[in-house]
Amino acid sequence: MKNPRNYTMLADAYEFMMADAYLKNDLADQEAVFDVFFRKVPNDGGYAVMAGLGKVIDYIQNLSFTEEDLDYLRSIGNSEEYLEYLRNFRFSGDIYAIPDGTPVFPNEPLLTVKAPLPEAQLVETAILAIINGSMEHATGARRIIEATPANVKVMEFGARRADGLEAALIASTEAIMAGCSGTSNVMAAKMIGQKALGTMAHSFVETFKDEYAAFVAFAKRYPENCLLLVDTYDTLRSGVPNAIKTFRYMQEHGIPTDHIGIRIDSGDLAYLSKEARKLLDEAGFPNATICLSNSLSADVIISLRIQDAKFDSLGVGDNISKPEGRMGCVYKEVALINKGTVIPKIKLSNDIVKIVNPSFKNIYRAYDKTSGYALADVLCEKDEVLNEDIMTITSLIDFSKFTTIDNYTLVPLQQQIFEKGKLIYKDPSLMEKRDYCQEQMNKLYPEIRRITNPHVYYVDGSERYIALKKSMIEKAGKENV
């Protein structure tokens, strides 16, 4: 999805203030490395889904300041030297990132920016806004997919619940990337070359003289998508009987009944769907599908399954366009680069979880050679070569916790996206990302994918990397008290 406008000025004021100060202190060419990461999976989930990289690419490629932008920056106190620097501004650094659709975990670098300080600082706010928003929608949608039986389609219906027009588009597209079968959002569907999905609203039923007349009118116009909303008045005493009556009308008048069904949008969905299924089957319409909607969450879907609810598709809105929980991605400096030498940097905290993982890093995913499942993600220094036969890995937070792994294959997670400001990565299509997301999710143990009390996935460090982090914590603690 292309950004509809240039977002260069979408940055917090302190980004401009710090960049101006870097110039004043002869640091315009000082290279720095920043990591984007999160500390906790929303909703106490076992994983999150990387998303937003395609939008970051668009944003970086569109970076440029207009004279109107410069006039505004002058009016709020930026120096003429800095404004002249911005006049011909283009991003000239390197960006590395984990591809969209990859399941990801706390404390690992989702995206890394290596660039001159003024550039690396300027892009912070927009990159965080893009990735936080995109990942919240993608992760929320994937939780829904994981809770839903594999043979049941999930339709994204959430545009009207989103926080604004851009958010509605992002929610719809990221939902499809995460595994939804389609969206009711016509603009989003057009952008990705899909057919928009839709049924009818209660207002359609209320507009006609009675429910049956509304159903017949819809069936005659859309026999190829005859999904009738049956809960406007009374689902079992009125809605389903009138739907059955409509399907018989279609048979009697030679209208195909290959694509018929009902949607239930209120009430006790488990009970109503089971009773509706009985009525449809007894009437001779076992092919009539049942779609459930109404503020469905992963927990509700699991509850419906436990109660043996009958459904062939789900319409999900709120918990994709406005999912509970936030990603909380942050953008932290982890190194400076002086004449090609990496100088690791670390941010300490009284809360050990908030101590930043220092240095310019690589991250690998270790897959079990026998099962194909992911065993752990391993952080190491950029120039480090990991042992591919056996390796001891240690928790990034609690150094007393370590394990030894063997019989694995290592796959690098990050790919280089920009090199010296030039895009060198081919961003896959949305549907390619969806296939990739499904493939990668299948490589996680079911215990990690489960909705309630998931197993904690290992994100650890190599022995060399842990030694570096420990020494930096000790040194920083002594030097800064």
Beta strands, then each sheet from edge to edge (+ up, - down):
strand 1: 31-37
strand 2: 48-49
strand 3: 94-97
strand 4: 103-104
strand 5: 111-116
strand 6: 153-156
strand 7: 182-183
strand 8: 226-229
strand 9: 260-264
strand 10: 289-292
strand 11: 313-316
strand 12: 330-338
strand 13: 341-344
strand 14: 361-368
strand 15: 374-381
strand 16: 390-395
strand 17: 402-406
strand 18: 408-412
strand 19: 415-419
strand 20: 422-423
strand 21: 458-461
sheet 1: 13+ 12- 1+ 5- 3+ 19- 20+
sheet 2: 2+ 4-
sheet 3: 7+ 6+ 11+ 10+ 9+ 8+
sheet 4: 17+ 16- 21+ 15+ 14- 18+
end
